[in-house]
Each structure stands twice: as structure tokens, then as C-alpha cells.
Amino acid sequence: MYVSRRTIFTLITVTLLIGISYFSIIAVHLSQSGKWVYRRMTADYHDSGLSRVPSYGTPGGNDPMGTISAKSQQDQIINLRTNVTTTLQNVTDLSDRYPPLPRPKIHQLPDNLKNLVIMYYIVPKCGSRTFFYLMGKLKEMNPNIADVLALTSAEEESREDRTKQVTKFVAEARKPAFLYVDTHFVKIKYPKNILYISVIRDPMSRFLSQYSFHNFGDNFTAPADDPNWLKNKRATLDDCVKQEKQICSGRWLGRGIHSRFCGTGVVCYQTCPKNYKQGKRNLVQKYNVVGMLEEFEDFLLVLERLVPAIFDGILDLYRHPSTKEFMSKVKTAGKVTPNQETLAKVRSYLQRDYEFYEVAKNKFYQLKNKLGLNTTSGS
């Protein structure tokens, strides 16, 4: 049977139109059901530990709240300043059942701090959302803090672009600035007045928290939709470790905490001794304060002592009941209970992280002693 070219073309066109229409219906349904929107809103949250806080990225890039202009990075950062404050005000209910927030003492800002940039390089599941929340609230009451911003999409960029992005992020922030940065360590050449800080925790505790978070989520979000985690979600941690699945393998866990301090070189994304050595070198030589989550109050107290014009009052704010409410909302919804064999195997994978943790702890204790803080105040 002969079929003309026009007929064939018509059939193909009709088929394509039907397919496009069908896909559009599915897209509208998913969007209305919140699934697509939710993934966009939570993409940075799973990577960085921030919930519903818009990221600063390249024009037309990641925009989880749909509020950042794509015209220019300058437009993005201006809108971000507004949205960070709005977000922090909305994530927790500061109703009349709470006493007023404690007001910090306002110090005169020394001339040598007027160009200060505080680079907070986060380690996931080490209290980063709580600390960012505290700084957002502190900014509302302390005129010495000009900017509190979050860079949460840098880890998605190439290593070269990541360094450029962090450098531009620092350059465009109003000073004094507190910058939440979710990427490996990037040393900033200018301005010279930079305070590098971070918080870490017991490596086993951090891994169990991260595994639980990606499987159970918390009160802000559902479990992660990262494909590396999705394919392992139905497995228990015991099975995950026993079968040596990617997220429970020595190759994956062997790059843990210390890799974040290593930098953006190729070696920093490999499981090898050079990764650990460079991370330790940066910890000792570059970072000013690296606190322990287990001693979070001491970390805040150290910051108050070092830079009172910026951090004074943050410990009282942390102890306020509204902060405790916020912390309950970002607490992981479930816990895994692995057997002793699993714990022993995971700990062997985390050997370098434990060595790094001890170096960081000793440095933190030396700093506390220097400041006259010889006891642990609790967390």
C-alpha cells in the first residue's frame, strides 16, 4: 500500500503533538502537587543543610524560591539579603509565648574590623543551619553586621568556577559580612581581613546523622532525592555497609570531614593521604576557629571573646526558647541503629577523619585555654 510523504509527515506531527500534550499534563500535575516545586526548594537544603534559604549562584541558575532575579549576580545578592531575613523570620514561630529576644550589647566597631569577612565553611550535619539562624537573628539587632549571606550552590560548579564564584561572592558582600559557604575550602586573597571558621563533630556521629537525614528527612523536608542515596534508601545501614554500596564504602567515607578543609585541588576529591595532609595543614595554618558541635556553646563563647563587636550576645540568643524550637524543626526525623559489626567497619573507614578530629579538638582547646575558657559549658 502506497503512503504519501505528506501523510507520513502528518502522522508524525500528530504523534509529537499528542506526546507533548501528554507530557504537559503530567508536568502541570506534578507542579500543582508540589513535587517539582519541592525538589527545587530542597535541592540546596540537602546539599548544604539550609532549608528554604535561596542560594547565590550564576544568572539563570539555581533559584529554589523563585525569588532571585536572573538579570545579574548583583540583582541576586540584593534580593538574597531581603529573603534571608524573611526566611529566618518565618521558619519559627516567635509568638507571645516566648519572652523577647535578648538584645546584644552594641560595641563600637574598630577600624580594623570595618572590612571584616567571616567565612563560615560548613561541614554538613554539624549544626550549620542553627548557626546560620543565629547569625540572621543577630544581624537584625546588631548594626555592625552589614551582611549575612549563604552560598549554597558552589559545590555544583567545576573546581575553577567554584573558586571564582566564592571570590566574587566575597567581593560583592557588604562588610562586615558573615558568609555561609557550602563548598571545599577556598583561600581568599582579598580582602586580607578574613576570619575562617567552621564546626565539626565526632565523625561516626556525623555519618549516622547524615545517613538518617537522607533516609528520613526532618520537619522541613522529605528524605533526599539525590540518586546516590535513593538507590540505597530501602537498605538498612547494616546491609548498606555489608554490601559496600557507594555511600557506605570506604572510598566514599574516607573523604569525609578532612576533605572539606583540603581545598579544591584534584587530590581533595580523592581518598588518599595527601587529601588528609592538606586538610590538616589548612586547619592548622588557615582556620582561626574550628569548634566542636559537642561543645557548641563554647564555640559561640570563643567567638564572643574574639570578636565581641560582631558576636556579642549570640550565646544568649542560642539559649533562647525560640532557638530551641527552630532546632527541633531541623532535627533529623529518624535514627538508624546499626549493629556493632557495622559500627566497627564504618569506624575503620573514618580513621583519617578521627585523626583530623583530634587535631581540631586540640587546637580548639588550646584556643579556649588562651582565652581563659578552661571548662566545657555544654551544648
C-alpha positions in Angstrom: 0.0 0.0 0.0 1.4 3.4 -1.0 1.6 6.1 1.6 2.5 9.6 0.5 5.2 11.7 2.2 2.6 14.3 3.2 0.6 11.6 5.0 3.7 10.3 6.8 4.6 13.8 7.9 1.1 14.5 9.1 1.1 11.3 11.2 4.5 12.1 12.8 3.3 15.7 13.6 0.1 14.4 15.2 2.1 11.9 17.3 4.5 14.5 18.5 1.7 16.9 19.4 -0.1 14.2 21.4 3.2 13.3 23.2 3.9 16.9 24.1 0.3 17.5 25.3 0.5 14.4 27.5 3.8 15.5 29.0 2.4 19.0 29.7 -0.5 17.4 31.6 1.9 15.4 33.7 4.1 18.5 34.3 1.2 20.6 35.4 0.0 17.8 37.7 3.5 17.4 39.3 3.9 21.1 39.7 0.5 21.5 41.3 1.1 18.6 43.6 4.2 20.3 44.8 6.7 17.5 43.7 8.7 19.6 41.3 8.5 22.7 43.3 9.5 20.8 46.4 12.6 19.4 44.8 13.7 22.8 43.7 13.1 24.2 47.1 15.0 21.4 48.8 17.9 21.0 46.4 20.2 23.3 48.3 18.8 22.1 51.6 20.1 18.6 51.2 23.5 19.7 49.9 24.1 22.5 52.3 22.0 22.0 55.4 20.0 25.1 54.7 16.2 24.9 54.4 14.2 27.3 52.2 17.1 29.8 52.0 17.7 31.0 48.5 21.2 30.4 47.1 23.5 32.8 45.4 24.6 31.5 42.0 25.1 32.3 38.4 22.4 34.2 36.5 19.6 31.8 35.5 21.0 29.2 37.8 19.6 27.6 41.0 16.7 29.6 42.4 14.9 27.4 44.9 12.4 30.0 46.0 11.8 31.7 42.6 12.7 35.0 44.2 16.2 35.7 42.8 16.4 37.9 39.7 18.3 36.3 36.8 19.4 39.6 35.3 22.7 39.8 37.1 24.6 38.5 40.2 24.2 41.9 41.7 20.4 41.6 41.5 20.7 38.2 43.0 22.7 39.3 46.0 20.4 42.3 46.7 17.3 40.1 46.7 19.1 37.5 48.8 19.7 39.9 51.6 16.0 40.5 51.9 15.0 36.9 51.5 17.4 35.6 54.1 15.9 37.8 56.7 12.3 37.0 55.7 13.1 33.3 55.7 14.6 33.4 59.1 11.6 35.2 60.5 9.2 32.7 59.0 10.8 29.4 59.9 10.0 29.6 63.6 7.0 31.0 65.5 8.2 33.7 67.7 4.9 34.2 69.4 3.9 35.8 72.7 4.5 32.5 74.5 8.3 33.3 74.3 10.0 36.2 76.2 11.5 38.9 74.0 14.8 38.0 72.3 17.8 39.1 74.3 19.4 42.3 73.0 23.1 42.1 72.4 25.4 44.8 73.7 26.4 47.0 70.8 30.2 47.7 70.7 31.9 50.4 68.7 33.2 48.8 65.6 37.0 49.1 65.4 38.5 50.5 62.2 40.4 47.2 61.6 37.1 45.3 61.5 35.1 47.5 59.1 36.3 45.4 56.2 36.0 42.1 58.0 34.6 39.0 56.2 33.8 35.9 58.3 34.0 32.8 56.1 32.0 30.0 57.6 32.9 26.9 55.6 30.2 24.4 56.7 30.6 20.7 57.2 27.1 19.0 56.6 25.3 17.8 59.7 27.4 19.9 62.1 24.9 22.5 63.3 25.3 24.8 60.3 21.6 25.6 60.0 21.4 26.6 63.7 24.5 28.8 63.4 23.1 30.5 60.3 19.8 31.1 62.0 21.6 32.7 65.0 23.6 35.0 62.7 20.5 36.0 60.8 18.7 36.9 64.1 21.8 38.7 65.4 22.1 40.8 62.3 18.6 42.1 63.0 19.8 43.6 66.3 23.4 44.4 65.6 24.1 47.3 63.2 27.8 46.2 63.0 26.8 43.2 60.8 26.2 44.5 57.3 25.5 41.2 55.5 24.5 37.6 56.3 24.5 35.6 53.1 24.6 32.0 52.0 26.4 30.5 49.1 24.9 27.1 48.7 25.4 26.1 45.0 29.1 26.4 44.7 29.7 22.7 45.1 27.8 22.1 41.9 30.4 24.1 39.9 33.7 23.0 38.5 36.7 23.5 40.8 37.9 26.5 38.8 34.4 28.1 38.6 33.9 27.4 42.3 36.9 29.4 43.3 35.9 32.3 41.1 32.3 32.1 42.5 33.4 32.2 46.1 35.8 35.1 45.4 33.1 37.1 43.7 30.7 36.3 46.5 33.1 37.8 49.0 33.8 40.8 46.9 30.2 41.8 46.5 29.2 41.3 50.1 28.8 44.4 52.3 31.3 44.5 55.1 31.4 43.4 57.8 29.9 40.2 56.4 29.1 36.8 57.7 29.2 34.3 54.7 27.8 30.8 54.9 29.8 28.9 52.3 28.9 25.3 51.3 32.0 24.1 49.4 35.5 22.9 50.0 37.9 25.4 51.4 38.9 28.4 49.1 41.5 30.8 50.3 40.5 34.4 49.6 43.3 36.8 48.6 41.4 40.0 49.1 40.3 41.5 51.5 43.1 40.5 53.8 40.9 40.8 56.9 39.2 37.4 56.8 38.2 35.1 59.7 38.0 31.5 58.7 35.7 29.4 60.9 33.9 26.1 60.9 32.3 23.5 63.2 32.9 19.7 63.1 31.7 16.8 65.2 32.5 13.2 66.1 32.9 11.5 62.6 30.8 8.5 63.5 28.0 10.7 64.9 28.1 12.9 61.9 27.9 9.9 59.4 25.0 8.3 61.3 23.2 11.7 61.3 23.8 12.2 57.6 22.6 8.7 56.8 19.5 9.2 58.9 18.8 12.6 57.4 19.0 11.4 53.8 16.6 8.5 54.7 14.1 10.2 57.0 14.4 13.9 56.4 13.3 16.3 59.1 10.4 18.6 59.9 11.3 20.9 57.0 11.7 18.4 54.2 11.2 14.9 52.9 14.2 12.5 52.5 16.8 13.4 49.9 16.2 12.8 46.2 19.9 12.5 45.5 20.2 9.4 43.3 23.3 8.3 45.2 21.1 8.0 48.3 17.8 7.0 46.6 19.1 3.6 45.4 20.1 2.7 48.9 17.2 4.0 50.9 15.4 0.7 51.3 18.6 -1.0 52.6 19.3 -0.8 56.3 22.7 0.7 57.3 23.9 -2.8 58.2 23.0 -4.0 54.6 24.5 -0.9 53.1 27.8 -1.4 54.8 27.9 -5.1 54.3 27.2 -4.9 50.6 29.7 -2.0 50.3 27.2 0.3 48.5 28.7 3.6 47.4 27.6 5.8 50.2 28.7 3.2 52.8 32.0 2.3 51.2 35.5 3.1 52.4 36.1 5.1 49.2 33.1 7.4 50.0 33.6 7.7 53.8 37.3 8.0 53.5 36.9 11.5 52.1 34.7 12.8 54.9 35.4 15.8 57.1 39.0 16.5 56.3 38.3 16.7 52.5 36.2 19.9 53.2 39.3 21.5 54.6 41.7 20.3 51.9 40.7 22.7 49.2 39.6 22.5 45.6 42.6 20.7 44.1 42.1 17.3 42.4 43.7 15.5 45.3 41.0 16.9 47.7 38.3 14.7 46.0 40.3 11.5 46.3 40.7 9.0 49.1 44.4 9.3 49.8 46.9 10.5 52.4 47.6 13.8 50.5 44.0 14.8 51.0 44.3 14.4 54.7 47.7 16.1 55.0 46.5 19.2 53.0 43.3 19.3 55.0 45.2 19.2 58.3 47.7 21.8 57.0 44.8 24.2 56.2 43.2 23.5 59.6 46.3 24.4 61.5 47.6 27.3 59.3 44.5 28.9 57.8 41.5 28.5 60.1 41.0 30.8 63.0 38.3 28.9 64.9 37.1 25.3 64.3 34.6 24.4 67.0 33.1 21.1 68.2 29.4 20.5 67.8 29.6 18.6 71.1 30.8 21.9 72.7 28.7 24.3 70.7 28.2 26.8 73.5 32.0 27.0 74.0 32.4 27.7 70.3 29.9 30.6 70.5 31.6 31.9 73.6 35.0 31.8 71.9 33.6 33.9 69.0 32.1 36.4 71.6 35.5 36.8 73.1 37.4 37.1 69.9 35.1 39.5 68.0 32.6 41.0 70.5 31.6 43.8 68.1 30.1 41.0 65.9 29.2 38.1 68.1 28.4 39.5 71.5 25.0 38.1 72.6 25.0 35.1 70.3 25.2 32.6 73.3 22.2 34.1 75.0 20.3 34.0 71.7 21.3 30.3 71.3 19.8 29.6 74.7 16.5 31.4 74.0 13.5 29.0 73.7 12.7 30.2 70.2 16.1 28.9 69.0 15.4 25.6 70.7 12.1 25.4 68.7 14.0 26.1 65.5 16.5 23.3 66.4 13.7 20.9 66.9 12.4 21.6 63.4 15.8 20.9 61.8 16.4 17.8 63.9 16.6 14.6 61.8 13.2 12.8 61.9 14.6 9.3 62.5 17.6 7.4 63.7 19.5 4.3 62.4 20.6 1.6 64.9 23.4 -0.3 63.3 24.9 -3.4 64.9 28.4 -3.5 66.5 30.0 -5.1 63.4 28.7 -2.3 61.2 29.9 0.4 63.6 33.4 -1.2 63.7 33.6 -1.3 59.9 32.4 2.3 59.5 34.9 3.5 62.1 37.7 1.9 60.2 36.7 3.8 57.2 36.7 7.0 59.2 40.2 6.6 60.6 41.6 9.7 59.0 38.6 11.8 60.0 39.1 10.7 63.6 42.8 11.7 63.4 41.7 15.1 61.9 39.0 15.4 64.6 41.6 15.0 67.4 43.9 17.7 65.8 41.0 20.1 65.5 39.9 19.4 69.1 43.4 20.0 70.4 43.6 23.3 68.5 40.2 24.3 69.9 41.2 23.5 73.5 44.4 25.5 73.1 42.4 28.5 71.9 40.0 28.1 74.8 42.8 28.0 77.3 44.4 31.1 75.8 41.1 32.9 76.3 40.7 31.7 79.8 37.9 29.2 79.0 39.1 26.0 80.6 35.7 24.3 81.1 33.1 22.9 78.8 29.9 24.9 79.1 27.7 22.4 77.4 25.9 22.2 74.0 
